[in-house]
């Protein structure tokens, strides 16, 4: 069962179970994927669907930060609940050890020596972490540690 099929079947279950929050998040996920398909003018592959869902998580995290700055804790908590639902459909997150190993291999592969090579290292490290959910800012942090 593909991620899109899983989302669609969960929408039906959420309707039956009258779970409004889950239903709205699943519908939002489905429409985000559909919009990306329309933009690309072809069905998305599984990795592309994961990328769309990662984008949704990142947007929610940015919103949480803004809501907390504005003193709107109830909205921040709603966004956190949405993130938990979206993350159920994402592959397991990469551990710090996985990221460190990918960065070390990427540095060897690209023969990086300074911060000027950060772009090459980031690209290679993220390619090695494909299939796992890896936060780009964490990967960037580890690359900076290694190169500086």
C-alpha positions in Angstrom: 0.0 0.0 0.0 1.5 3.4 -1.0 1.5 6.4 1.3 -1.3 8.0 -0.7 -3.5 4.9 -0.5 -2.8 4.7 3.3 -3.7 8.4 3.7 -6.9 7.9 1.7 -8.0 4.8 3.8 -7.2 6.7 7.0 -9.4 9.6 5.9 -12.4 7.1 5.7 -11.5 5.7 9.1 -11.3 9.1 10.7 -14.7 10.0 9.2 -16.2 6.9 10.7 -14.5 7.5 14.1 -15.4 11.2 14.0 -11.8 12.2 14.8 -11.9 15.8 13.5 -8.3 16.8 14.1 -6.9 13.7 12.4 -9.4 14.1 9.5 -8.4 17.7 8.8 -4.7 16.8 9.0 -5.1 13.9 6.6 -7.2 16.0 4.2 -4.5 18.7 4.3 -1.8 16.0 3.6 -3.8 14.7 0.7 -4.4 18.1 -0.8 -0.7 19.0 -0.5 0.3 15.8 -2.3 -2.3 16.4 -5.0 -1.2 20.0 -5.5 2.4 18.8 -6.0 1.2 16.3 -8.5 -0.7 19.0 -10.4 2.4 21.2 -10.3 4.6 18.3 -11.7 1.8 17.2 -14.0 2.5 13.5 -13.1 1.9 11.1 -10.2 4.4 11.5 -7.4 6.8 8.7 -6.4 7.0 7.6 -2.8 10.1 9.6 -2.1 8.4 12.8 -3.4 5.4 12.2 -1.2 7.7 11.9 1.8 9.4 15.2 0.8 5.9 16.9 0.6 5.1 15.6 4.1 8.5 16.7 5.5 7.7 20.2 4.1 4.4 20.2 6.0 6.2 19.2 9.2 8.7 22.0 8.7 5.9 24.5 8.1 4.2 23.4 11.3 7.5 23.8 13.3 7.9 27.4 11.9 4.3 28.1 12.9 4.9 26.8 16.5 7.8 29.1 16.9 5.8 32.1 15.7 2.8 31.2 17.9 5.0 30.9 21.0 6.5 34.3 20.2 3.0 35.7 20.0 1.9 34.1 23.2 -0.6 31.8 21.5 0.2 28.5 23.3 -3.1 26.9 22.3 -2.4 27.3 18.6 1.2 26.0 19.1 -0.2 22.9 20.8 -2.6 22.3 17.9 0.3 22.5 15.5 2.3 20.0 17.6 -0.6 17.6 17.5 -0.7 18.0 13.7 3.0 17.2 13.5 2.5 14.0 15.5 -0.1 12.8 13.0 2.0 13.7 9.9 5.0 12.0 11.4 3.1 8.7 11.6 3.3 8.6 7.8 7.0 9.4 7.5 9.9 6.9 7.7 11.9 6.6 10.9 14.0 9.6 11.7 17.7 9.4 11.2 19.6 9.2 14.5 22.5 11.5 15.4 24.9 8.6 14.8 23.4 8.0 11.4 23.8 11.7 10.5 27.4 11.8 11.9 28.3 8.7 9.8 26.7 10.1 6.6 28.5 13.4 7.1 31.9 11.7 7.7 31.4 9.5 4.5 30.3 12.6 2.5 33.4 14.5 3.6 35.7 11.7 2.5 33.8 11.2 -0.7 34.0 14.9 -1.7 37.5 15.5 -0.2 36.1 18.5 1.6 38.6 20.6 3.5 36.9 23.8 4.5 33.6 25.6 4.9 33.7 26.4 1.2 32.9 22.8 0.5 29.8 22.7 2.8 27.3 22.7 -0.1 28.9 19.6 -1.7 29.1 17.8 1.7 25.4 18.7 2.5 24.3 17.3 -0.9 26.2 14.1 -0.5 25.2 13.6 3.2 21.5 14.1 2.4 21.8 11.7 -0.5 23.2 9.1 2.0 20.3 9.7 4.3 17.6 9.3 1.7 14.8 7.0 2.9 15.1 8.3 6.4 13.7 11.5 7.7 16.6 13.8 8.4 16.3 17.4 9.5 18.4 19.6 7.2 19.4 21.9 10.0 20.7 19.1 12.2 22.7 17.8 9.2 24.0 21.3 8.6 25.1 21.6 12.2 27.1 18.3 12.1 28.7 19.4 8.8 29.8 22.7 10.3 31.3 20.9 13.3 33.3 18.7 11.1 34.5 21.3 8.6 35.4 24.1 11.1 
